[in-house]
């Protein structure tokens, strides 16, 4: 399985859509939590919570530092 690492703005729009599309295409998704943002803390938290709770088999959320020291690299 290939892995897609996601960073970007608007966690509740662009990042969410990209992650869901990648999951639909069969990618393993890693969202770098300190490299994404939203207009509000509430939408940032809600988007990550949704992804982390519903797609645990296909997705990981972690800091950039954790990713760089993990076996994903």
HELIX and SHEET records of a PDB file:
HELIX    1   1 UNK A   11  UNK A   15  3                                   5    
HELIX    2   2 UNK A   16  UNK A   24  1                                   9    
HELIX    3   3 UNK A   41  UNK A   54  1                                  14    
HELIX    4   4 UNK A   64  UNK A   68  1                                   5    
SHEET    1   A 3 UNK A   3  UNK A   8  0                                        
SHEET    2   A 3 UNK A  28  UNK A  36  1                                        
SHEET    3   A 3 UNK A  59  UNK A  62  1                                        
END                                                                             
